[in-house]
Amino acid sequence: MAPPVTVISIDDDIRILKGSWPALSVCAQKGRDTGEDLCAQVKELSIGKLRPNGSSCVLMISRRDMVLKILDIPSQDPQEIDRMLALQIPSVVPFDGTQIMCRHRVLSVHESGSSTVIAAVVPEHVIQESIDALSGAGWTVSGACTAFDGEANYVRWFLKEPGSGSSRSALIFSGDHDSTILVCSNGALEFSYRFACGRADVRDNVAAFVEALARSLAMCERFCGREIGRVCLDRSFQDFEEIVSRLAEERGGMIETIDIFSGLPESCRVFAEKNGMDISWMPIVGCLAGCGDFAFMNFLPKKVYFSNIRKKGRRRVLSFVGGLVSVIVLSAAVFQAAIFRSARRLETLKTEAAVLEPRLKEMRAEDDFFEIMTRRNRNRDSVLEMIREVCRILPEGVALQHFSMGEDGAFELKGVSDDFGLNHLQSALVALEDVRNVNLKYATKRRRFDKEYTEFQFIFDRTDR
């Protein structure tokens, strides 16, 4: 579903339609009093679900303040078309050429290299006055379009012309006091024209209505430069058979009927029937329809456009700063709460430690006692095991005199030996897997009873120390 869009039309009356296409949600209508302040009249409609609160809207420009011109331009290049229109438009519209805004749309391109364009011209002050009124009522105008754009989009999406072929059709829709003629070809809107005569006038004088309609059709043919081959009436005219017969006689052909709501989604038709919306709402509905694909001739002044960009930028910056501040405050609060919890936990642990301290001292004393006893037992076992190992490898010619283990865990081995026995003993000690750092501290030769012998001392460690 597309994002919500609000369209505000300012014409003979003020209309507001809001929806997230294809679901229409709110509509409001109020007759416009040209003697009253426009801003105050818009505010009267901005109630309930239509409260603006700075939200954006699209302004639909009044038909009365706009001039449509169909022009043949001898180029198909967009930049050249812009330059040619800038030269031609001031001479064909009844406005000051320096105080107008002109937008255009290419209707068709020709093999000759030319283009047929429709140009919409609006006095700049009219647009600015409407934007100021809406801004004063709390709306932010994000775009300004014409009823022609809304009608063109409606025809594109929902309106199916009767018959087939490439003949030009005039689709006629009538309100109470005005009527609209849409000139279409191949399902695309080429031109629209409104004349001040509607269904209420038909009841009073059918002949006058038919005469006004015939004049308007002839005027549309002059504007378009082409003949209108088919005339289609909105089905609300079906009760007026005299109109059909008189117009058929005037135009010299058959008059067909068309239902403008036949192509709308079911939710839109239900909303239109519930709120009494007639064909005069067609341009506004067309502006909402297919919002993602709908590109209208935007009459938003550049200064308003850039002002909106700056406002959006400020809102984004403020939103970012607000979010950043919120994150910092939240982080500080979480950090402070964590510190508070840690402080409370620390106090609890200190209290528990004070209670356990006497018991802990007792356990340390017991642990020291067990360590001493364990060390003594381990040393005793180590000495016995090492004596067994040394006795096992003791070669002939060697006699042990002293074997001990110091407090540092080192073994001391003393004795006497002949020359060969000492070398064998040293080699055997080095080869033992449980022995390391074998060091011969001294080997002193002595003589007794005409016999030589060697006194020696070895120092070594166990590998598991």
Residue pairs with C-beta under 8 A, 6 or more apart in sequence:
1 20
1 21
1 22
1 23
2 20
2 21
2 291
2 292
3 20
3 291
4 18
4 19
4 20
4 25
5 18
5 19
5 20
5 21
5 58
5 287
5 288
5 291
6 16
6 17
6 18
6 50
6 55
6 56
6 57
6 58
6 139
7 16
7 17
7 18
7 57
7 58
7 60
7 150
7 284
7 287
7 288
8 14
8 15
8 16
8 42
8 57
8 58
8 59
8 60
8 134
8 139
9 15
9 16
9 17
9 60
9 62
9 147
9 283
9 284
10 32
10 38
10 59
10 60
10 61
10 62
10 130
10 133
11 32
11 60
11 62
11 63
11 64
11 147
12 31
12 32
12 62
12 64
12 178
13 29
13 30
13 31
13 32
14 29
14 30
14 31
14 32
14 41
14 42
14 45
15 27
15 28
15 29
15 30
15 281
15 284
16 26
16 27
16 28
16 29
16 45
16 46
16 50
17 24
17 26
17 27
17 281
17 284
17 285
17 288
18 24
18 25
18 26
18 27
18 49
18 50
19 25
19 26
19 288
21 288
21 289
21 290
21 291
22 265
22 267
22 268
22 289
23 267
23 271
24 267
24 268
24 271
24 272
24 285
24 288
25 49
26 48
26 49
26 50
27 271
27 275
27 277
27 281
28 45
28 50
29 45
30 41
30 44
30 45
32 38
32 41
33 41
37 133
38 129
38 130
38 133
39 132
39 133
39 134
39 136
39 137
42 133
42 134
42 136
42 137
42 139
43 137
43 138
46 52
46 137
46 138
46 139
51 138
52 137
52 138
52 139
52 140
53 138
54 138
54 139
54 140
55 139
55 140
56 139
56 140
56 141
56 142
56 308
57 134
57 139
57 140
57 141
57 142
58 141
58 142
58 143
58 144
58 145
58 287
59 127
59 130
59 131
59 134
59 141
59 143
59 144
59 145
60 144
60 145
60 146
60 147
60 150
60 283
60 284
60 287
61 122
61 126
61 127
61 130
61 144
61 145
61 146
61 147
61 299
62 126
63 146
63 147
63 194
65 122
65 123
65 126
66 120
66 121
66 122
66 146
66 147
66 148
67 93
67 94
67 95
67 120
67 121
67 122
68 118
68 119
68 120
68 121
68 148
68 191
68 192
68 223
69 89
69 92
69 93
69 118
69 119
69 121
70 107
70 116
70 117
70 118
70 119
70 190
70 191
70 223
70 224
70 225
71 85
71 88
71 92
71 116
71 117
71 118
71 119
72 114
72 115
72 116
73 80
73 81
73 84
73 85
73 114
73 115
73 116
73 117
74 84
74 113
74 114
75 81
75 84
75 113
75 114
75 115
76 109
76 113
76 114
76 115
81 104
81 106
81 115
81 117
85 102
85 104
85 117
85 119
86 102
89 97
89 100
89 102
89 119
89 121
90 97
90 100
91 97
93 100
93 121
95 121
95 123
96 123
99 123
99 124
99 125
100 121
100 122
100 123
100 124
101 121
101 122
101 123
101 124
101 127
101 299
101 301
102 119
102 120
102 121
103 119
103 120
103 297
103 298
103 299
104 117
104 118
104 119
104 120
104 297
105 117
105 118
105 152
105 297
106 115
106 116
106 117
107 115
107 116
107 117
107 118
107 188
107 190
108 115
108 116
109 115
109 116
110 116
118 148
118 190
118 191
120 146
120 148
120 297
120 299
122 146
122 299
124 301
127 144
127 299
127 300
127 301
128 301
128 304
130 144
131 141
131 144
131 300
131 301
131 304
134 141
135 141
140 308
140 311
141 300
141 304
141 308
142 300
142 308
143 296
143 298
143 300
144 298
144 299
144 300
145 287
145 296
145 297
145 298
145 299
146 296
146 297
146 299
147 192
147 283
148 189
148 192
148 283
149 283
149 286
149 287
149 294
149 296
149 297
150 282
150 283
150 284
150 285
150 286
150 287
150 296
151 180
151 182
151 189
151 192
151 282
151 283
151 286
152 188
152 189
152 286
153 286
153 287
153 289
153 290
153 294
153 296
154 260
154 282
154 283
154 285
154 286
154 289
155 171
155 182
155 184
155 187
155 188
155 189
155 286
156 187
156 188
156 189
156 290
157 263
157 286
157 289
157 290
158 260
158 262
158 263
158 264
158 289
159 171
159 184
159 187
159 258
159 260
159 263
160 187
160 262
160 263
161 169
161 171
161 184
161 187
161 230
161 232
161 258
162 169
162 230
162 232
162 256
162 257
162 258
163 169
163 230
163 256
166 185
166 186
167 185
167 229
167 230
168 183
168 184
168 185
168 190
168 224
168 226
168 227
168 228
168 229
168 230
169 183
169 184
169 185
169 228
169 229
169 230
169 231
169 232
170 181
170 182
170 183
170 184
170 217
170 220
170 228
170 230
170 231
170 232
171 181
171 182
171 184
171 232
171 234
171 258
172 179
172 180
172 181
172 182
172 213
172 231
172 232
172 233
172 234
172 237
173 179
173 180
173 182
173 234
173 260
173 279
173 280
173 282
174 180
174 198
174 199
174 202
174 234
174 236
174 237
174 279
175 198
175 199
175 278
175 279
175 280
176 198
176 199
176 200
177 196
177 197
177 198
177 200
177 201
178 194
178 195
178 196
178 197
178 198
178 280
179 194
179 195
179 197
179 198
179 213
179 216
180 192
180 193
180 194
180 279
180 282
181 192
181 193
181 194
181 195
181 216
181 217
181 220
182 189
182 191
182 192
183 189
183 190
183 191
183 192
183 193
183 220
183 224
183 228
184 190
190 224
191 220
191 223
191 224
193 216
193 219
193 220
193 223
195 212
195 213
195 215
195 216
197 208
197 209
197 212
197 213
199 236
199 237
201 208
201 209
202 209
202 240
202 243
206 240
206 242
206 243
206 246
207 246
209 243
210 243
210 246
210 247
210 250
213 247
214 247
214 250
214 251
217 228
217 231
217 251
220 228
221 227
221 228
229 253
230 253
230 256
231 247
231 251
231 253
231 255
231 256
232 255
232 256
232 257
232 258
233 243
233 244
233 247
233 255
233 256
233 257
233 258
234 257
234 258
234 259
234 260
234 279
235 257
235 258
235 259
236 278
236 279
237 243
237 244
237 257
238 257
244 255
247 255
248 254
248 255
260 279
260 282
261 269
261 272
264 272
264 285
268 285
271 277
272 281
272 285
277 285
287 294
287 296
379 405
379 409
382 405
382 409
382 462
383 403
383 404
383 405
383 411
385 434
386 403
386 405
386 411
386 434
386 462
387 403
389 432
389 434
389 435
390 400
390 403
390 413
390 429
393 425
393 428
393 429
393 431
393 432
394 400
394 425
394 428
395 420
395 421
395 424
395 425
395 428
396 421
397 417
397 418
397 420
397 421
398 415
398 416
398 417
398 418
398 421
398 422
398 424
398 425
399 415
399 416
399 417
400 413
400 414
400 415
401 414
401 415
401 416
402 412
402 413
402 414
402 415
403 411
403 412
403 413
403 414
404 411
404 412
405 411
405 412
406 412
409 461
409 462
409 465
410 459
410 460
410 461
411 458
411 459
411 460
411 461
411 462
412 457
412 458
412 459
413 457
413 458
413 459
413 460
414 455
414 456
414 457
414 458
415 455
415 456
416 446
416 453
416 454
416 455
416 456
417 425
417 453
417 454
417 456
418 452
418 453
418 454
419 454
422 443
422 454
422 456
425 458
426 438
426 440
426 458
429 435
429 438
429 458
429 460
430 438
433 463
434 462
434 463
434 464
435 460
435 461
435 462
435 463
436 460
436 461
436 462
436 463
437 459
437 460
437 461
438 458
438 459
438 460
439 458
439 459
439 460
440 456
440 457
440 458
441 457
441 458
441 459
442 455
442 456
442 457
443 454
443 455
443 456
444 454
444 455
444 456
445 452
445 453
445 454
446 452
446 453
446 454
446 455
447 453
